[in-house]
Amino acid sequence: MLIPNNIQKGDKIGIVAPARFIRPEQYVAICQYVEQQGFVPVLGQTTHLESGIFAGTDIERAADLQQMADNPEISAVLCVRGGYGCIRMVDKVDFRQLLNTPKWIVGFSDVTVLHSALSNIGVASVHGQMPVNFSKPDSSADALFALLQGEVPHYRFASNCNRQGTASAKLAGGNLSILCSLIGTPYMPDFDGKILFIEDVGEPLYRIDRMMQQLKHAGLLSRLAGLLVGYFTDAEDSTPSFKMTAEQIVLDAAANFDFPIAFGFQAGHQQPNLPLIIGGQYRLNVEKNGAELEFGQSA
């Protein structure tokens, strides 16, 4: 797995909109934040466009991401927001230039599509805060820029319902709904021997159960080294009640497997949204009431 170089103060940072659009005035605060961090923001060519819910057509968004990925003057590429749209344009982007000069591609939620495509060709990327959420102060954005500049991720966090154990493996995953939608496509990431990270937003508990059962019956859970669970934001119950919590749903789906499971990692559709290197090597140590996740650690 290729790990991109750290970015340096004064570098140019590309900002693209591969999915939904945001309001033009929002880019003012985004550019100000990037400049305050010591970098030069470069807006993509579709950041001012609207085509339905998207920031331009599929072809326009793909071309914009392509030129940012290929441009040697751009040191990292931030996806401005998620929503929906990456799956419509990912087949129109050729990421192979990144095999020669890898650079960080950053985002979460719908950007899970891009993380998976990059992981499948052997290029690491960052699941982290997106510019639409940048504000000052913003500990999540600060943590992202610290990682991009070389700070080694090392997290300790309290959590409950864990299944104890230790795993050392590469990290895969992202948004659970997106991962399930990729099954059967060329962009489905390889889970074999990986630590899988999952999170989601706005999904009722029964839908979370359906997706976990899909992963189970597709044979994907059986091959994991570990499971890291982030936020299940706004996971509402149904009427009548599903009578299981999100934690119970995950544990039930993984009941026949013996890998460690850590709940409560602070990443996803809430604050803080801590950055993770998709494709990076991590050591996950899970105890009864807490866990530790350290980047760069082998068995």
N, C-alpha and C positions, 0 to 999 in steps of 0.2 A: 504494500500500500504506500503510495507516494504522499508524503506530508509536505504541503506547501511551505515556502520560506516565510519567516516572520515579516510583517510589514514594518516600515521605518517611518519616522516622523517626516512629513513632507511628501509622502507617497500619494499617488492619485488613487482614489477609491471610487469604483463604479457603482452607480445606483440604478437598478433596473426594475421593471415592473412586469414579471413574467406571467402574472395572473390578473387579479382585479386592479382597477385604477384607484387612485386616491385624489383628493382635491388638489388643484395646483398650488393653493396657498400653503398646503401642508409641507411642501418641499422647502419653504423658506426656513422653518425651524429645523428640518432635517439637515440642510446644508450648514446651518449655523452650528449645530451640534458636532458634525464631522469636522468642521474647521476648528472648533474649540478643542477637539482632541488632537489637533496638530496635523490634519490631513487635508487633501484637496478633493472635494466632492466633484464627481463628473456625472451629470445626469444623463441617463439613456435617452435615446431618440423617441421612445414611446411614452415617456413619463408624463407627457402633456396630452396624450390621446385617450379617447373613449370610444369603445366599440361594444355596445351592449354593456355588460358588466366588466368587460376586459379593458386593459390599457393597450388598445390597438388590436389588430387582427392577429390570428395565430402566427402568420408568416412574419408580420412586423415585430411581434414580441420575440420570436425565435431569432430573427436577424439581429435584434438589439442585443440579446444575450450572447449570441455568437461573436459579435464584434467586440464586446467587452471581454469575453473569454480569450479571444485571440490577440487583443491589443497589448503589446509588451509594456506599454506605459501604465497600464492599470495593474495595481498590486493585489487587489481583492475586489470582489463583487458582492454587494449587498442587495438582496431581493427586498423590495420596499414593503411588500405585504403578501399574504397568502390569499385565502378565500377559495378560489377555484380557477383553474386555467392551465396549470403547468402540464397536465397530461395531454392537453390539446396541441402543445407545441414542442414537447421534448423530442419527438422523433424527427424534428426539423433542425435540431442542433447537433453539431459534430464536436464532441468534447475532446477529440484525440490530440489536439494541440496542447492540452493540459498535461499530457503524458511527457511532453518535452519541457514545458515551463508551467508546472502546477501552480495554481493560485487559489486562495480561499474563495469558495462560494458559500454564502451565508443566508440562512433563513430557517423557518420552521413551518409547521402546519402543512399547507399544500406544497410547500417547497420540498417536502419529503420525497416527492417524485424526482426532483433533481438530485437530492442526496443519494437516492437509490441508483439512479443512472450513473452517477460518478463513482459510487462504490463498486459497481459492476465492472468498471474499466480500471479500477485500482487507484483512484484518486480520493483522498480524504477531503471532507468538507465540514462545515460547522453548523450544527443545529443551535441556533441562538436568536437573540432579540433582533427584530426587524425595524428598519427606520420609521415605519408608521407609528411605532410605539416609543420612539426616542423622546425623551424629555429631560429636563435638567432640574434637580438631580435625578439620575436614573442608574441605579446600581447594576441592573441587568446589562444595559448598554456599556457601562464602564467595565464590567467583567468581560464582555465580549471583546472590547478593544484591547484589554490587557492580555487576553488569550491570543489574539491576532498578532500581538507584539512579542509573544514568546513566553508569557507566564504559563507555567505548567499547571493544568487543572488537578486539584486535589481537594476532594469534598468529603466532609464528615457531616452526617445528618441524622437526626432522631427520626424514628419511624416505628410503627407497630404492625402486627400481623405478619412479620417477616418469616421467611423460611431460611434458617441459618446455613452458612457455608461460604466457600471461597471459590471464585472463578477468575482466571486470567485469560483474556481473549480479546479479540477485536470487537468493537461496538457497532451494532447495526440498529436500524429502526427509525422511529419518528412518530408521526401521527398514525394512530391505530386504524382509523377509517381509510386513510390513504394506502397504508400497507395492504389492507385486505383488498382494496380495489386494484392493486397491482398484481395480485395472484393470477397466474396464467399469461402475464405479459412479459416482454423482454426486460422490463424494468424492475421486476420483483427481485429484491436483494437476496443474497445467499445468507441463510440463517445458520448454516452448519457450523457448530462449534463456536458460535458467537454469543456475546452478551446482547440481548435484545432490549432496547429502550422503547417504551410505549407511553403515549399520552393522548388525550382527546378533549373535545369541548362540545357541549350541547347535545350529547348522546344520552338518551334514557338508559337506565340500567339494563333493560332487556336487550337493547341493541349492543351494549358492551358485551353482554353474555353471548349474543349471536356471533359477534366478531371473534371473541376468544374461542368459541367452539369451532369457528371456521378455521382458525389457525391450527387448532388441535387436530381436526379431521383431515386437514391438508397435510398432516405429518410434519408441520413446521416447528411445533413446540418440542417435539421429541428429540430434536437435534441441538437444542440450545445448551450453552454452557452456563448461562445465568439470565436473569430477568430483572430489569430495572424499571420501576413504574413511577412515572411522573404524575402530573395533575390529571384527574378526570373532572374537568371544570363543568359546572352546571349539569352534572349527571343526575337528572331527576328520576324519581320513582314513577311508576305507572299506577293506574287505578283499574283493577285491584293491584295491590302492592306486589312487586316482584319478589320481595322478602329476602333479598340478598344485597349486601353492600358491594361496592366495586371491588374491594379487597377479596371478599368471599368468592366473587365471580372469577377473579384471576386464579385464586388458589384452587378452586374447583376444576377449572380447565387444565391446570398443571398438576393435578393430584397424582397422576400415574408416573410422574417424572421426578427426578431427585436433584435438579439444579437449584442453587440458591435464588431467593426472590427478595428484593428490597423494595419496599413501598416508601412513598413520601419524598422522592427526589424532586427538588424544586425546579422543574422545567416544564414548559408547555404554555398554556393560555392563561397564566396568572403571573403575578409578580411575587418573588423574583423569578426570572426565567434564565437559569444558569446555562452557560454555553457547554456544549459537548462536541467532541470531535468524532463524527461518524466515520468509521473506518480506522480510528485510532485504537491502539492497544491499551487496555485498562486492566486493573486488578480491582475486583469487587469483593469486599469482605463484609459479610452480612451477619450481624448479631441479633439477639432477641429484640432489642429496643433501639437499634441504630445500625448504621452501615457506613462504610468508607469506600470511596471510589477514587482511585489514583491512576492518572494517565502515565503511560510508558512503562508499566510494570508487567513483567512476564512471570510465568510460573516459576 
